[in-house]
Amino acid sequence: MMSDTKQNWQSESAKSAVKPLPKCPTCGAPADAKARPFCSSRCADVDLGNWFQGKYAIPAVDAADDTIIDALLAGDMAPPQDEDDR
């Protein structure tokens, strides 16, 4: 049998292991376990619509932009040098 202090410690550690549900990223309400991480299927559909409309985008530089390479080849820009090469 376990001692009372060990049982108390285990029950308290089990209580602290329960984390509150995160907030819905669409409206901020507490998330529902069935629609997680959203609070409802409506908020999930709103988020999906935002993806389809292109509202979520990662800004990027066009990889086909060769102006930097052209400038280096023309000698307009000096290539970066290591401090050891100076």
Order of alpha helices (4+ residues) and beta strands (2+ residues): alpha-alpha-alpha
